[in-house]
Amino acid sequence: MSTTSPSEGDQTASGSTPQSPLASQRAKEEAKTTPAPAGGRAARFLQSFPLGYKDGFSQWWSNVSPAAAEHRVLSYVPYLQRTPTHTQTGATCHRTNGTTAAAPVTEESLHSASPVTTNEASDPHGPRRWRSTLVKLAGKDRALNELSVERMGEPVEDNLVMLHGYGAGLGFFYKNFEGLSRNHGWKLWALDMLGMGRSSRPPFVVRAKDPKAKITEAEDWFIDALEEWRVQRNLQRFTLLGHSLGGYLAVAYALKYPGRLNKLILASPVGIPEDPYAVNADMPDPQESTLGNEFLQDQADVVNQTNPNLPDADKTGHHHSRGASTTQKTTPPTAPRRPLPRWVTYLWDANISPFSLVRWSGPLGPRLVSGWTSRRFSQLGAEEAQALHLYSYTLFRQRGSGEYALSYILAPGAFARSPLIRRIQGVGRQMFEPPPSASSTTAAAGAATRASASASASEPALTPLAKMQRETGIPIVLMYGENDWMDVAGGYAAAHKIQEEKKRVLKNASEAEKRADHGEGKVVIVQSSGHHLYLDGWEEFNELVRAEMDDVTRRRKMHEAGLRQDAGS
């Protein structure tokens, strides 16, 4: 087993995405040029893609499986002396060649590896049981890769579900699993989203013609799978944590499936602010964005610098969070916007993903990936960074699937076509039918095809009003890195909008109704980190999320005490 050092970091940017400027400002910024580094194109290429040809060819030729690469990354989880890893990746069974982890990938079951249980002697926060499973869903080639961590000897009272960002996988949360599974009474679940990571990769097809319907269909492709997984796992309510695109989809899930969540934690979510160029079909696509910072900025720079533009309120030790009341009084730091090359806009609109380039490039694929991983993991130790590079490459080279949803959900530059700022205030404010039991729903889902399951999710049967309940709000936490290139200003605006909606809903409410309402929005800043704050500032990130989990437990116990009091009166 390998353990990790506390000095880990991120590659992303130095700020946050501002609201879109006027077209004239776009033109002025696009006209600016930056001097090219000395040495010509060859030198710039070598600097941008540092992996050598020989090493790149070796990685391509060895054809390491995603299961083996994930296994190696998870071997860095503290106190986990043996890593459980099932060998099924979607519909493909992979062998274990290429892994150098401490223990081999188990193959006694393709869809579920034998669970690994730590004991109190080797795990000071245990005992805990770790399980790796491929959860089959209804329809053809639909399954989700799952990692779960359960505390032994304790009843499961709360659940935390984690969703990764675009094109990534659950292995990127390897520094969070141990820390976030310490809370008593909690079970942790991490998922690869459908069509990404080691989940199955069915063909992604959008049949809608209307632009708004295309967005909805693309979102539903992911969140309907999440809901079906929830039913199979019999989770009545849970806390949902999503990073980047996972955060965007977490909000979409909360809106389509009300009554399922206790809390929403959005880690540097994409798609909150509104850009008129992204939402108006009559206007050209956005011509500049902070997205380039994801590829151009070095992780070591992000974790070792202090943002001078960050308000003092976010620099005072453990006072990380600010509510919506300060939203209009401060100007969050701004990440540099960079002009988008025309070829980027063209490929985006043509729905050609960056992973397509990796697949097409053959032996050059590992070298292309090194252009991102060499910056993204530059603060890690050499072996750990190499494990994450190989994990990234094995995922990026898999068959294209969920990645093709990107151009339907986001415009070039990662601006949402249906911005969350327009709808996030509706989270926790809807009518809903209490979730049915897992046994009846799972049986029905298992007999349905993927198309019928999607149709039934999009067009739910009408429920008598007598059976409906109204949500009483849920807490929404928006987390950003100190040097995040994602739009922190959008986070403050979202928190403000959530608080304003709460005031509107409770304007004529009774005191009891006001006490029962849980709706709130707040922004939390993680120091010395960027867009990948769960990795850059993993210790502080884990501490903050554990505090939010404690808050969920406190609210649940208060609710249960109130029910007992009502029953006794």
Secondary structure, DSSP 8 states (H G I E B T S, - for coil): -----S-------SS-------HHHHHHHHH------TTHHHHHHHHHS-S-HHHHHHHHHHT--HHHHHHHHHTTSTT-SS-----EETTEE---TT--SSS----S-SSB---EE--TTT-TT--EEEEEEEEE-SSTT-EEEEEEEEETTS---EEEEEE--TT--GGGGTTTHHHHT-STTEEEEEE--TTSTTS----------SHHHHHHHHHHHHHHHHHHHHHHTT-SSEEEEEETHHHHHHHHHHHHSTTSEEEEEEES-SS-S--HHHH-TTS----EESTTHHHHS-HHHHHH---TTS-GGGSSTT--EEEGGGTTT--------EE--HHHHHHHHTT--HHHHHHHTGGGHHHHHHHHHHHHTTTS-HHHHHHHHHHHHHHHTS--SGGGGHHHHEETTTEESS-GGGTGGGTT-SEE-----HHHHHHHHHHS-HHHHHHHHHS-----GGG-EE----EEEEEEETT-SS-HHHHHHHHHHHHHHHHHHTTT--HHHHHH---EEEEEEETT--TTHHHHTHHHHHHHHHHHHHHHHHHHHHHHHHHHHHHH-
